[in-house]
Amino acid sequence: MLFSMANIIVMMFLTIALTAVMMLIPKLIAPNKPNEIKSEVYECGEKPFHGAWFNYNPRFYMIAVIFIIFDVEVALTFPIATVYKSWLKKGSGIIALTEILAFVLILGFAFLRLWKKGDFEWNKDVPKYDSKSTNKLKEYI
């Protein structure tokens, strides 16, 4: 028992030491000559023509989040699909089928809700905010 703990402590020490050495060596041997050109923002070899802060269209974010949600579905169904045949042999196939159908049904309802809401429309009109149209804004949200 004590020997096992010693192995863990030695490995932790070696990991910390190796990390420290790997971070220290470049600081010691790398040249450090900062100048104005090196501190400019690098953007694919092009000189930046405007500031980094600008309005970002939230549709890009929504499409990315929707893609991630439905992409994770495949990652979560894959383990059940791989063990389904062995579960059938054990007599637990109906449990796996129920789990996967419930999962796909919930995601199907989410997909239909997003479709009905119009989140898949790329050129969706976003209502302008003013004090008279707060009801329209609440409907949109």
FENRAQUI-V637734 format. One line per field, one symbol per residue. ss: DSSP state (A for helix, B for strand, O for the rest). phi: phi as a letter, one per 20 degrees, with the letter a starting at -180 (. if undefined). burial: + if it has 16 or more other C-alpha atoms within 10 Angstrom, else -. Layout:
# FENRAQUI-V637734
ss: ???
phi: ???
burial: ???
This chain:
# FENRAQUI-V637734
ss: OAAAAAAAAAAAAAAAAAAAAAAAAAAAAOOOOOOOOOOOOOBOOBOOOOOOOOOOOAAAAAAAAAAAAAAAAAAAAAAAAAAAAAAAAAOOAAAAAAAAAAAAAAAAAAAAAAAAAOOOOOOOOOOOOOAAAAAAAAAAO
phi: .fffffffffffffffffffffeegffedffccfbfffeffeclneffdbffebfdffffffffffffffffgffeefffffdffffffendfffffffffffffffffffffffffnfeffdffdfeebfedffffffff
burial: -----------------------------------------------------------------+-----------------+--+-----+--++--+----------+-------+----------------------
